[in-house]
Amino acid sequence: EWDRWLLMGLIGTAVGMLGFLTHQIIDSLVKLKWDLVESYLKDGNFHLTWMCVLGIGLAMILVSSSSVLFFCPAGSPSGLPEIIGYLNGTSVQHLFNIKTFLGTFVSCVLAVASGLFCGPEGPMVHLGAILACGLSQLQSDTLGVHLPFFTRFRNSADKRSFITAGAGAGIASVFRAPIGGLLFTLEEVSSFWNIRLAWQTFFCCLMATFTTDLLSSSLYGFVYRGHFGFFEAEKRILFWVKNLLDMHVLAFVPTILLGVLGGLLGALFVSLNTKINKLRMQFFNSIPKSSVRKTSKLLETVLILVKRLVTVSMITGSLSCKILLLFCISPHLFLCVAAAALLVENGKQGITYLFKRGTHEEFGYTSLCTALAFYFILSCWTAGSAVASGLVIPMLYTGALYGRIIGLILVSIFGVQTNEYGAWIDPGLFAAIGAASFFSGVSRLTISLTVIMVS
């Protein structure tokens, strides 16, 4: 079995490198976008800045959507349902070929960098599965490559085992949680399982996490930051919270409320998304010509991005919009303007600030409720559109928003508590609980989600 373990390690390493590369490219593209408009901001030309941001975002989203519509239709939208279907016996054409890999990768990084409410988590499961399939079989009909190695794994059962491990490694690389990746494959992806596959999948996830952490320890946006090999908690943990709080038994009362609210809103999200996708399918299927149908799907993604930017401008107003644009270049302004900060370009950074402890009065009810409605509707619309995208970041953000509202209500009732018995009344704490509740309400994951959130 040494060759099987070797392949699992190689797959994990490859997926870890891919996860590192994905985040580095996204960070570089976002930085490049705001570097291009920095001169307009310094000159005070905010209207031209807005037009430039819109133009760059539209260029990214056009390429992103075109990649899955015209280059690799099997890569749209996230690939996760297709992977689950394949591992449970459904045959899906072109799901693991190199065109699907390239199209999904390009579409994912550009969709996230453009500003759509999405993340790379879902596509990373698909990309990890494609890497696992290619490395385990060592053959490609597209490239005409058939290497004479590991031929004994060229059967359906072993192929599905490696794809299962690759999918788990994709999740492990994104969240830096190897146990979470293992439990995700067990709970969500695969229906065929045994203890040997569990240990091998865990090893694959462990290698993916280690590789991503090692490469990320010294590089950010492809810029060398030093400290190679030092696994700092702030870089290793996706949503780093510095100040931990001791829980009180009374904290379980609002926690139960958040759980119920997460289930209700999660059910509403799934129901609304299902109806939107049904209407989307009915509309596009009514278009007889294939080229016109694909062009219409492309225009839908453009409309979503334009709607996002226009709504941001309408909600925040001219002053807040200017501060929002400044924030994207100077993140330290975040704590100064709550309304603009909640509409931040980088979803991960916004979630981190919502989780932050000791910021009881940084966000008001108006800004939180407005952003909640905004994120809920647009992320629901984005899911299923013609781009390779994930829903994890929008789900966490939405849950963090209403979790922080509950925490703010408690602060309004009991005031800001600094003693050891009342310090648990912190909006940042309930933002984290709310994020987990909405994530669970939509995905219906329990054990794996809990491990991922606390990792």
N, C-alpha and C positions, 0 to 999 in steps of 0.2 A: 504493500500500500504506500510505499515511499513516494512513488510517482504521483499518486493522487494528492498527497499532502504537499508535494512540491508545486503542483499546479494550483492548489488552493492558495499557497503563499504568493505565487506569481500573479494570480488574479487579484488578490488583495492589494499587492504593491501597485499594480497597474491602475486599479480603481482609485487608490489613494492619490497617485500622481495626477489622475484626471480630475479628481475633486479639487486638489490644490490649484491646478491650471484653470479650472472653471472660475473659482473665486478670484484668482489673480487677474484674469482677463476682465471680469465684471468690474472689479475695483478700478482697474486701469481705464476702462471705457468711461466710467462715471467721472473719474478725475479729469480725463481728457475733455469730456463734454463741458465741465465747468471751467476748465482752464481756457477753453476757446471763447467763452463769454465773459471772462473776468475783465477784459479791457472795457467792454461796454458797461459793466457794473461800476467800474472806477470812474467812468465819464458821466455816470448818472443817467444813462440812456436805458431805462428799465423796459420801455416798450420794445426796443430793438433786442434787448436781452431775452425777453419773453418769446419773441419771434424766432430768435436763434435757437433757444432751447426747444421750441416746438419743431423747428426744422430738423434739428439733429435727432430728436426723438422719432419723428416720422420716418427719417431715413433708416434708422435702426429697425423700426417695426416693419417697414416694407420688406427689408431683407430677411428679417426673422420669419415673417409670415410666408414669404415666397419660398423659403427653404423647405417648409413642410408641405406647402401646397403644390409646388411645381417640381421640387427636387426629390423629396422623400415623403409621400403621403402617409406611409406607415408610422412616421414620427409625430403625428398630430393626435391629440394635443399634449398629453403627458407620457403616454406609453405604459403607465402602471396598470390600467385595466387589461391591456393587451398581454402584459407579462403574466398577470394572474390567470387570464384565460388560457394562455399557452401552457402554463405549469399545471393546469387542471384538465388538460387533454384537448384543447382547441388548437387547430392548426391555423396560423396567421401568416400569410405570405409577406415576404420581404421585411419581416420584423427584426431580423438580426444581421442584415447585410451592411456593408460598409457605407453605402449611400444613406441609409437610415441613421447610422452613427454620426456621420458628418453633418447631415441636415439637422438632426436633433440638437447636436452640440452648438452649432452656429445659431439656431433659432433660440435656444435657451439663454445663452449669454447675452444676445442682443435684446431679447424680450425683457429680461431683468434690468439690463442697463438702460433701456429706453424710458423706464419709469412706470411700466405697467404694474398693477398690484399682483405680483406673482413672485415665485422664488424658484431656485434650481433644484429643489428636493425631489419632485416627481420625475423630471427627466433624468436625474442622476441614477434613479433605480433602473430606468430603461438603459441608460448608457453603461451602467455596471453589468447588467445582464448581457448586453451585446459584447462587451469585452470578455466576459466569462465564456460566452459561446465561442468566440473566435479563438481565444487562447487554448481552450480545451479541445477543440476540434482540429486546429492548425490547418484549416483549409478554407478556401474562399472561391466560390464559383464566379463571383464578379471579377476578382483579380486573376483567376485561373491558377491559384496556388493550392497545392496538395502536398504538404510536407509529410515525410514518412516517420513521424514521431507520435507517441501516445495514441496509436491507432486503436488500441483496445477500448478507448473511451468514446469511439465513434458509434454510439448507440443511443437510443432514445432515453433510457433510464439515467445513464451517466451524464448525458447532455443536460437534462433537466436538473440534476443535482448541482452541477456547476453553475447553471443559470440562477438557481436559487441562492447560492452563495454569493454570486456577483451582485444580485439585487440587494441582498442584505449588506454587502460591502458598500454599496452606493449610499444607503442610509447612514451607515456607520461613519463614512467619510464626511458627510454633510454635518452631522450632529456631534461628531467626535465621540460616539458612544457605541463601542463594539457589542456590548450586551444588548443595547437597544436595537442594533441591526439584526442580531440573532433572533430576538423576540419578535421583531417586526415580520421577519420571514415566516416564523412559526405561526404567528397570530393572523397575519393578513395575506401572505403571498401563496404559500404552498399548502396543499392538502395531503401530500405524501411525505412522511417524516419517519426518521429513525434516529437513534442515539448517535450512531456514527456520523451521519450527516450533520447533526447538531454540533458536535465537536469540530468538524471540519469547517462548517460555516462560521463558527465562532473564531477559529484561527484566521480565516479569510478576512473577517471583519476587523480583527485585531491588527492584522498587517495593513489594512486600508487606513485605519485610524492612526497607526504609528507613522506611516508614510506621510499622510497629510500633516500631522503635527510636526514631524521633523522638518519638512520643507517649509512650513509656515512659520517656524520658529525664528527665521532670520529674514524672510522676504515678505514684503507687503506691496502689492501693485508692481511686482517685479523689481522693486527697489530694495537693495540689501540694507537691512537694519541691524545687522550684527546678532550676537547671542545665538549662533547656530547650535542646535542641540539642546537648548534650555527650554523645557516645556513649561512656560509661564502660564499660570491659571487664567490670566486675563485674555490670552491668545487662544488657549486650548478650549475653554468653555465658550460656547456660542453666545450665550447671553449672561455675561459675567455680572454677578451681584456681589459687591464687596462686603457690605455689612449684613451679617446674618442675624436673624431674630429668633428668640425663644418663643415657642408657641404656647398659648394658654388654652385650657379646655373650652373656654367661651368662644375661641376663634372657630370652632367647628360649626357654630350656628350660622354665621355668614358663609362659611365654606359649603355647607349643605345647600344654602340658597343659591350660591354660584353654580353648584352642580346641577340643580334643577333648571336654572336659567340657561346653562350651557346646553342641556339636553333639548330644551324648547327652541332656543335659537338655532341650534344645530339642525334640528328637524325642519325648521322653517327654511334654513339655508339650503338644505338638500332638496326640499320640495320646490322651492323657488328656482333653484338651478335646474332641476329636472324639467320644469315647465318651460324655462327659457331655452333649454336644449331641444325640447320637442318643437317649439315654435321655430327655432333656428333650422332644424332639419326639415320641417314642412316648407319653410320659405325657400331654402336652397334646393330642395328636391323638386320644387315647382318650376325651377329654371331648367329648361331642356338642354341647353348647350353647355358642355363641360367647361369650356374656357370662360364663359360668362359667369358660371357658378363659382369657379375658383376666384375670379376677380372680385365677385361680391363678398366672398369670405375675407379676402384681403382688405377690402374697404371697411368691413366690419371692425377689424382690429385697429385700423386707422381711426375710425369713429370713436372707439373706446379710449384711445390715447388722447384724442382731441377733447373728448368729454371730460377726461380727468383733468387736463390742464385748464380748460375753461371753467370748470366747476371750482377748482382751487382758486382761481382769480376772483370768481364771484363771491365765494365764501369769505376769503381772507380780506378782500378789499385791496386797494392800491398800496397802502402802507404796509400791511402784513405781507403782501406779495413781495414787496421789495425786501423786507426782512427775511422772508423765506428764501429768496434767491441768494441773499448774503449768507444765510446760514449754510447753504450747500457748499460755500467756499470756506466759511469760518464756523465750524461746528460748535465752538465754545459759546456762540450766541444762543444756543438752544435753550438754556435755562432762563433766558431773558424774555422770550416771547413765546407763550404757550400755544396760542392759536396757530402760529406759523410753524412751530416745531412739530405739531401733530401731523402736519402734512409734509413731512420730511421726505426727501427723495429716496433715501436708503431705509427700507423697512426694518432691517435688522438693528440699525442704530436707534430708530425710534422705539422699538420694543425694549431695548436695553434701558433707555431713559424712563420708559413707563414702569419698568421693574425697579428702578432705583429707589433705595431706601432714604427716608428723611426728607422727601420732597412733598410734604403734605399739601402745600398750597401752590404748587407750581402750575397745576392745570385746573381750570374751572369747569363747572358743569356744562356751560355752553359749548366750549371748545371740545370737550370729551364727547358729548352727545352728537354734535355736528360731525365730528370725525368718525364716530361709530356708524352713523347712518351712511355716510359717504363710503367708507371702506366696505361695509356689508354689501351694499348694492353693487358697487363697481367690481368687487372681487367675485361676486356671484355671477356677474355678467361675463367677466373675463374667463372664468373656468369653462372650458369647452370651445373657446375661440381658436382660430387657426394659428396658434403659436405653441411651441413646446414650453410648457410652464408648469409650475407646482403651486399648490394652494397652502402650503404650511405657513409661510410668512404671513399672508393675509389672515389665516385662521388665528394664529397667535396674536396678531395685532388687534383683531376684532375682539377676541376674548380679553386681552389686556385692557382694552378701553372700557368695557363694561365692568370688568373687575375693579378697575381704578375708580369707577363711579360709585360702586358699592363701598369701597374703602373711604372715598370722600364723604359719603353719607355718614359713615361711622365717625369720621373726624368732626363733621358738623354737629353730631349729637353729643359726643363725649369730649371733643376738643383734642388738641395735640397732646399726647401722653408721652412723657419722657422717662417715667419710672419703669422699673423692671416688670411690673405687673400689667402695665398698659401700653408698653412699647409695641406690642403686636398689632395695635390699631394703626396700621401703616398702609396707605393706598398702594405702595409699590408691592407689598406682600400679596395683597388681594388681586393685583394686576397679574402676577405670576399664576395664581390659582385660577383666575378667570381665563387666562390663555389656555391652560391645560383643560379646563372644562369645555370650552368651545371646540378645541381640537378634538377632544374625545366625543363631543356631541355630533360632530360632522363625520369623523372617521370611524367612530365606534371602537376605537382601540382603547385598551385599559392598561394591561401590564407593560407592554412595550412603550406606550406613551409615558407612563409614570417614570420608567427608567430613563427615557430620553430627556424628560424635563428636569430630572434631578442630576443628570450626568454633567 
